[in-house]
Amino acid sequence: NQKNTKKPKEDTSNLKEKYNREKLENVLKRRFFVVPAFEIYNGVAGLFDYGPPGCALKQNIEQYWREHFILEENMLELGCTNLTPHCVLKASGHVDKFTDYMVKDEKTGAFYRADKIVQEFIEKTLQKNEKTKKMKEEEIAKYNYISQNIEKWEEEEIDKTIVELKVKSPDGNSLSKSSKFNLMFQNQIGPDKGSIGYLRPETSQGQFVNFKRLLEFNGGKLPFASATMGLGFRNEISPRSGLLRVREFALAEIEHFVDPQIKNHKKYLKIKDLVLPLWPAEDQLSGKGIRSDLSLEQAVNERIIDNETLAYFIARTYQFLITIGVSIDGVRFRQHTSKEMAHYASDCWDAEIETSYGWIETVGLADRTCFDLVNHAKNSGVDQFAARQLKEAIVHKKVKVDTNKASLAKAYKEKMKLISEAIEKMDDQTKDKYCTEFESTGVTKLVLPNNETIEFPKELISFKRYEETQTEEKFIPGVIEPAFGIGRIVYCVMEHCFKIRKEDTKRTYFTFPPLVSPFKVSILPLISSDEMNKFIEPLRSMFVSNGISYKIDDIAEGIGKRYARTDEVGIPFACTIDEKTLQDGSVTLREINSMKQVRICHTKVAGIIKSCSLNQKSWDDIIKEFPSFEIDKKEEKVDK
């Protein structure tokens, strides 16, 4: 029933203007935040290079991620190889299931991702209908249903839809039938053609295959979390949407290993009262919107969120995203519906961020149960057990088999292999049966694998009963996985922090929090002179010793133009050396959002910027502490 399964329609028509995408893309390219890779050779779709400000922003976000998660939660960080052998990804399911459906333009030969080309066709059709109003409500509902569900369909249903809707390629040509395309980059490891490997599609497998070493490193105790930050690779069929769909991307993934019977979290009380924008699966299917009336504790108690640990990581993810610059009203947590959730998962949520392209998944938070470790244990032959203490010890009655191997080998040289095999394959029940017979007769009538029976005296084979006390039981841990798409998050932060000055629409700036801004401060001599320039080095030296990134702009231009350049790359503070600096050593410090300035002794500037960058002080605190400096408004203007 389409009416009962469709999600609420979301208006994305004005998002491009809301986030000023065209102006943003111009700034990102012109100021070298990010550019297409191999640009002088016309580039390769889905590959990008970060320039100095973009690289610094990404690195600062990654560094805060480490502090927020790895340091705060005492996680065990791993650095694992990008190359992964076939056997590992076969066990994980990627070789068979890491696929998308693609179609081909039958005239030009261009390939397209099947679900995306249908979604784009539907989007254009519905936008056209906004003007013509020719479509019936039932037809609109059908189109929305297809758009929202086609990603989960198999090829037969996709092909039927393409024919029914008469979907064409962007060039207006007919499309082929859909076919599966594995998204992993395959390669050959070494000269042996049989040694197939892949560039990893995710960082988690390196953590799973090292589980036993991690458990030992942690003293055998659960729960604990490991984390890996690095590159993932996905051979996208037709990359687009800028940094949101790329072929090489930065990931940061956490694997929180737990006892499947105990999924509470020791820090749950700290976050249980938070009310976050949650969109449960049931509300999506019934056409309801975001829940803003539900605390995390209520969500867990009502089993909307499966367990405390998953709720804890949802809260910590929200805090991380808001701290690095994502707008409070631009993030939500959407629960997977039953049709899209992996068969082995007990619960999955996506942290979605609103962008000019619509709501984009940036973080996946999933309770993966024991799926990964079970598969790797099965395929590698290496157990992946942990152990829990029993409330009460259990006494097991056991039987031990004693053999005189030297005498056996001498007497039964040709049959020794069969004898050893028969003994090794004995289970507890078989041992007990032989022991009972041995206790009664004093001999052992052993049945060999070839069904031959040989009678052995007690000098060669004997059985002995004993008791074994069990104080713990083994189990395979479950995994709760928060997986962060760092590249997507960086782009979302850039969109959310991109602003235009109301008083001058040609001037743009970024409101990056000082914590993650590419550079913390710019050093600006009011005029280029030897007297003013001699203050640059002492300031620079103090910034470096305090770990503060800086940018010097001493080009002989008006201060307004240099403020504009500072703003355009999102530098939160500008330190200006002026005439008064020559008199008393004080400088002015300008803040990017308010453009307000204070006057401070140049020896105190580094400490102030550092405290603001560490979120220890705010700009409001600085204004209260130091005298304000009123700049001539003409100086803020950029000469035309």
QUIHU-V36502 format. One line per field, one symbol per residue. ss: DSSP state (a for helix, b for strand, c for the rest). burial: I if it has 24 or more other ideal C-beta (glycine too) atoms within 12 Angstrom, else O. A space follows every 10 residues. Layout:
# QUIHU-V36502
ss=???
burial=???
This chain:
# QUIHU-V36502
ss=caaaaccccc ccccaaaacc aaaaaaaaaa cccbbbccaa accccccbbb caaaaaaaaa aaaaaaaaaa accccbbbcc ccbbbaaaaa aacaaaacbb bbbbbccccc bbbaaaaaaa aaaaaaaaaa aaccccaaaa aaaaaaaaaa aaccaaaaaa aaaaaccccc ccccbcccbb bbcccbbbcc cccccbbbbc cccaaaaaac aaaaaaaccc cccbbbbbbb bbbccccccc caaacccbbb bbbbbbbbbc cbcccccaaa acccbccbbc aaaaaccccc bcccbaaaaa accccccaaa aaaaaaaaaa aaaccccaaa bbbbbccccc ccccccbbbb bbbbbccbbb bbbbbbbbbc aaaaaaaaaa ccccbbbbbb bbbbbbbbbb bbbcaaaaaa acaaaaaaaa aaaacccaaa aaaaaaaaaa acbbbbbccc ccbbbbbccc bbbbbbbbbb bbbbbbcbbb bbbbbaaaaa aaaaaaabbb bccbbbbbbb cccccccccc bbbbbcccca aaaaaaaaaa aaaaaccccb bbccccccaa aaaaaaaacc ccbbbbbcaa aaaacbbbbb bcccccbbbb bcccaaaaaa aaacccccaa aaaaaccbbc ccaaaacccc
burial=OOOOIIIOOI OIOOOOOIII IOIIIOIIOO IOIIIIOOOO OOOOOIIIII IOIIOIIIII IIIIIIOIII OOIOIIIIOI OIIIIIIIII IIIIIOOIII IIIIOOOOOO IIIIIIIIII IIIOIIOOOO OOOOOOOOOI IIIIIIIIII OOIOOOOIIO IIOOIOIIIO OOOOIIOIOO IIIIIIOOOO OOOOOOIIII IIIIIIIIII IIOIIOOOOO OIIIIIIIII IIIIIIIIIO IIIIIIIIII IIIIIIIIII OOIOIOOIOO IIOIOIIIII IOIIIOOOOI IOOIIIOOII OOOIIIIIII IIIIIIIIII IIIIIIIOOI IIIIIIIOOI IOOOIIIIII IIIIIIIIII IIIIIIIIII IIIIIIIOII OOOIIIOOOO OOOOOOOOIO IIIOOOOIOO OIOOOOOOIO OIIOOIOOOO IOOIIOIIOO OOOIOIOOOO OOOIOIOOOI IIIOOOOOOO OOOOIIIIII IIIIIIIIII IIIIIIIIIO IOOOOOIIII IIIIIIIIII IIIIIIOOOO OIOOIIOOII OIIOOIOIII IIIIOOOOII OIIIIIIIII IIIIIIIIOO IOOOOIIIII IIIOIIIIII IIOIIIIIII IIIOOOOOIO OIOOOIOOIO IOOOIIOIOO
